[in-house]
């Protein structure tokens, strides 16, 4: 659900699809993303090991750290804060 639309200076965000998410919770506190922050996210097709990603879920979005495991064919998304759970993903390649 889109709540608001803001024009952001190209000098700040560059070109391409950019959106902002209101942060709720503290699972990314060690990534310097805190409850109440507004996270600006660039839409892209890929992410690297240990990149912070925003993932679209059926019931909203989540911000997590992407970790590649099993020779980079499986992914695991986890928090960047202490004592939080991780979500395993499926295979990313053949």
C-alpha positions in Angstrom: 0.0 0.0 0.0 1.4 3.4 -1.0 0.8 5.9 1.7 2.7 9.0 0.3 4.7 10.1 -2.7 7.7 12.4 -2.3 10.0 13.9 -4.9 13.6 13.2 -3.9 16.6 15.1 -5.4 18.3 13.1 -8.1 21.7 14.3 -6.7 20.8 12.3 -3.5 19.1 9.1 -4.9 20.5 8.9 -8.4 18.5 7.3 -11.3 16.3 4.2 -11.1 13.5 2.9 -9.0 13.7 4.2 -5.4 11.2 3.8 -2.6 11.1 4.4 1.1 9.9 2.1 3.9 9.0 3.1 7.4 11.0 1.0 9.8 9.3 -0.8 12.7 11.2 -2.9 15.2 14.8 -3.4 16.1 16.0 -6.5 14.2 18.3 -4.4 12.0 19.8 -2.3 14.8 23.3 -3.6 14.2 23.0 -2.4 10.6 22.3 1.1 12.0 18.6 0.8 10.9 16.4 1.7 13.9 12.8 1.7 14.8 11.1 4.8 13.4 13.7 5.4 10.6 12.7 5.9 7.0 14.8 3.5 4.9 15.4 4.5 1.2 15.7 1.4 -0.9 16.8 1.1 -4.6 14.9 -1.5 -6.6 17.4 -4.0 -8.2 17.4 -7.6 -9.5 20.3 -9.0 -7.5 22.1 -8.6 -4.2 25.4 -9.8 -2.8 26.4 -11.8 0.2 25.9 -9.7 3.4 24.0 -6.9 1.5 21.0 -5.4 3.4 17.9 -6.2 1.4 14.2 -5.3 1.5 12.0 -8.2 0.6 8.4 -8.1 -0.4 6.3 -10.6 1.5 2.6 -11.6 1.2 1.7 -9.4 4.2 4.2 -6.5 3.8 8.0 -6.0 3.6 11.0 -6.9 5.7 14.6 -5.7 5.9 17.2 -8.4 6.4 20.9 -9.3 5.7 21.3 -11.6 2.7 23.6 -14.5 3.4 24.6 -17.0 0.7 25.3 -20.5 1.9 25.9 -24.0 0.3 28.4 -22.7 -2.4 26.2 -19.7 -3.1 23.2 -21.8 -4.4 21.0 -21.2 -1.3 20.2 -18.0 0.5 19.4 -17.2 4.1 18.0 -13.8 5.2 18.6 -12.8 8.8 18.5 -9.9 11.1 21.4 -7.6 11.9 20.7 -7.6 15.6 21.4 -9.9 18.5 19.3 -13.0 19.1 16.9 -12.8 16.2 15.7 -15.6 13.9 16.7 -16.2 10.3 14.5 -17.1 7.3 15.9 -19.7 4.9 15.3 -19.3 1.2 15.3 -21.7 -1.7 17.9 -22.2 -4.4 18.9 -19.2 -6.4 20.4 -21.1 -9.3 20.2 -24.4 -11.3 
